[in-house]
Amino acid sequence: MTVIATESLSKRYPRVTAIDRLSLDIGPGVTGLVGANGAGKSTLIKILLGLSPATEGRAAVLGLDVATHGSAIRERVGYMPEHDCLPPDVSATEFVVHMARMSGLPPAAARERTADTLRHVGLYEERYRPIGGYSTGMKQRVKLAQALVHDPQLVLLDEPTNGLDPVGRDEMLGLIRRVHTDFGISVLVTSHLLGELERTCDHVVVVDGGKLLRSSSTSDFTQITATLAVEVTDSDAHPDGTAALRKALTEAGLALHAGEEQGLPGAGHILLVEATGESTYDTIRDTVAGLGLGLVRMEQRRHHIAEVFRDNDQRKGAGTDGA
Amino acid sequence: MAPDTSTQIHNIGYRSYEGARLGRSYARKSLYSQSLRGAYGLGRSAKSKVLPMLLFAVMCVPALIIVAVAIAVPGSTELPIKYTTYALTTQMIIGLFLASQAPQSVSRDLRFKTVPLYFSRPIERVDYVVAKYAAMASALFILTATPLLIMWIGSLLAKFDFADQTKGFAQGLVSVLLLSVLFAGLGLVTAALTPRRGFGVAAIIAMLLIPYGAVTAVQGVAYSAGSTGPIEWMGLFSPITLIDGMQTAFLGATTAFPSGEGPSTGAGFVYLLVILALIAGSYAALMARYRKAGL
């Protein structure tokens, strides 16, 4: 099933080309749309909501053509804008009820769904207070709630983590993940920060200058690269635990990367081991135990999406702010 | 891999919605009723109910007094003032109501950028404009027609001629209906020009008062100079004198023009045309205003 499909979609304004022959095929799940400011993300959302006609090409959302079924699409899609959009003098409950009715929900259902949705996004007693007194994090939750209140099949979230502190950012990303896993709603989330999307999305689409740079699943980007970082303590028997372990692991037939993590704190104490399968974990565990060392950590080192694009950028000879 | 950062929420579980989705016309109606209620402060804070309710009361008090007088004074056969005169004499109250409520209806959505949220829902631009326009016109109609209703009921209680009173009442209703639609259009266009509510209030008061002042001044000068031609045509240049001229020509009203003579029937058509053109123009201007306001 395809949630969003575009076919050589273009949007040209008199002076700029916002979207240039973009062809996408986005399935269910959480999809990240990454690009620098001005890459065409917001223009794409406008077209997908049927609010702005494309100059050429076609786009369909949930199987409905955006040019002819805008109203039907907007009934089944939620939208969370990047900018502030909340009146300060009403409570979150009143506001979200009103927005639910604007989406076509009957009054009783609008109230019930509002109470449910506000709870799901983590607003409790404060939802009866005027929005003007909310923190940025709470406002973002209200914005998310108004996009979810009518139980859409797809939500378009435009920079939902903007302006949030690191904790708020993590909470919002967790919430977005749950929108799909728990609520069963597909998500298209835009960001200019790759790191965020890597943790949240199943699929990442990168646009630059209105063109598709790359589209693939997050696991393609950050496939488990078979590198394990291992750190151990020293003991009386082995004053240099790291060296002892390196020797023992090499003898056990595992391949080790040499000091790739230079410059990071504690880099000298971390061994990077090539994992060939599940058995590698056991071998490391047994080896460490056999040496009588304490295992401080053993974790997967993944390629970050950013690295993939850094490579891309170097090839292109131009940088985006994505990295 | 649901992160359990907030298990409290997690435990409740999500329920999907399988119920009715009533679509675009329901959403438009909801926006209409929300805006109409909002014009009287209903569904808003207690503070915002004060002014519209006060103005509504002030608007009705003279009608109650008129009725009381008509019933109390023996031998009277009609109300002391015509139905059509009521809105002209209370135009300051109508103006204040419009100036205070039109900006709250449209400027808030613009200022807090709520407009994109409306347009990301099934409604279209035309639904938003029509709902807001109809709500403001209805609010003004309630404000201007209620005193007429009081007068009409009072006249029946005083046992005045039923046919006569009902005809006058009907003429009054037509007049305030046109007035409500005209004023709502002009007020909303003025308010929608600025996201700042204060500017909107001031601009609407200026839009109503300055032309009215200028028109009556020129008419006064023309009257004392003995020339009647300008009096007849000057009325075209302010909203309230437009209504005055139109109802004098067609609805049997007594004009407030200084000569005591309103426009002839021919000139009356021009008044009516200008009123209809202003209403259509206001609608077109609002549509144009929101073309750029999406997302």
Chai-1 contact restraints between the chains, C-beta under 6 A:
chainA,res_idxA,chainB,res_idxB,connection_type,confidence,min_distance_angstrom,max_distance_angstrom,comment,restraint_id
A,K46,B,L295,contact,1.0,0.0,6.0,A-B,restraint_1
A,L49,B,S120,contact,1.0,0.0,6.0,A-B,restraint_2
A,L51,B,F119,contact,1.0,0.0,6.0,A-B,restraint_3
A,L51,B,G294,contact,1.0,0.0,6.0,A-B,restraint_4
A,L51,B,L295,contact,1.0,0.0,6.0,A-B,restraint_5
A,S71,B,R24,contact,1.0,0.0,6.0,A-B,restraint_6
A,S71,B,P122,contact,1.0,0.0,6.0,A-B,restraint_7
A,R74,B,R121,contact,1.0,0.0,6.0,A-B,restraint_8
A,R74,B,P122,contact,1.0,0.0,6.0,A-B,restraint_9
A,E75,B,R21,contact,1.0,0.0,6.0,A-B,restraint_10
A,E75,B,P122,contact,1.0,0.0,6.0,A-B,restraint_11
A,Y79,B,S120,contact,1.0,0.0,6.0,A-B,restraint_12
A,P81,B,P116,contact,1.0,0.0,6.0,A-B,restraint_13
A,H83,B,K113,contact,1.0,0.0,6.0,A-B,restraint_14
A,C85,B,K113,contact,1.0,0.0,6.0,A-B,restraint_15
A,C85,B,T114,contact,1.0,0.0,6.0,A-B,restraint_16
A,C85,B,L117,contact,1.0,0.0,6.0,A-B,restraint_17
A,P87,B,R108,contact,1.0,0.0,6.0,A-B,restraint_18
A,P87,B,F112,contact,1.0,0.0,6.0,A-B,restraint_19
A,P87,B,T114,contact,1.0,0.0,6.0,A-B,restraint_20
A,R101,B,S30,contact,1.0,0.0,6.0,A-B,restraint_21
A,M102,B,A27,contact,1.0,0.0,6.0,A-B,restraint_22
A,M102,B,R121,contact,1.0,0.0,6.0,A-B,restraint_23
A,S103,B,R121,contact,1.0,0.0,6.0,A-B,restraint_24
A,G104,B,R21,contact,1.0,0.0,6.0,A-B,restraint_25
A,G104,B,L22,contact,1.0,0.0,6.0,A-B,restraint_26
A,G104,B,G23,contact,1.0,0.0,6.0,A-B,restraint_27
A,G104,B,Y26,contact,1.0,0.0,6.0,A-B,restraint_28
A,G104,B,A27,contact,1.0,0.0,6.0,A-B,restraint_29
A,G104,B,P122,contact,1.0,0.0,6.0,A-B,restraint_30
A,P106,B,A20,contact,1.0,0.0,6.0,A-B,restraint_31
A,A109,B,G19,contact,1.0,0.0,6.0,A-B,restraint_32
A,R113,B,Y17,contact,1.0,0.0,6.0,A-B,restraint_33
A,H120,B,I9,contact,1.0,0.0,6.0,A-B,restraint_34
A,G122,B,S6,contact,1.0,0.0,6.0,A-B,restraint_35
A,G122,B,I9,contact,1.0,0.0,6.0,A-B,restraint_36
A,D151,B,S16,contact,1.0,0.0,6.0,A-B,restraint_37
A,D151,B,Y17,contact,1.0,0.0,6.0,A-B,restraint_38
A,G174,B,P3,contact,1.0,0.0,6.0,A-B,restraint_39
A,G174,B,T5,contact,1.0,0.0,6.0,A-B,restraint_40
A,R178,B,A2,contact,1.0,0.0,6.0,A-B,restraint_41
A,T181,B,A2,contact,1.0,0.0,6.0,A-B,restraint_42
A,D182,B,Y14,contact,1.0,0.0,6.0,A-B,restraint_43
A,F183,B,Y14,contact,1.0,0.0,6.0,A-B,restraint_44
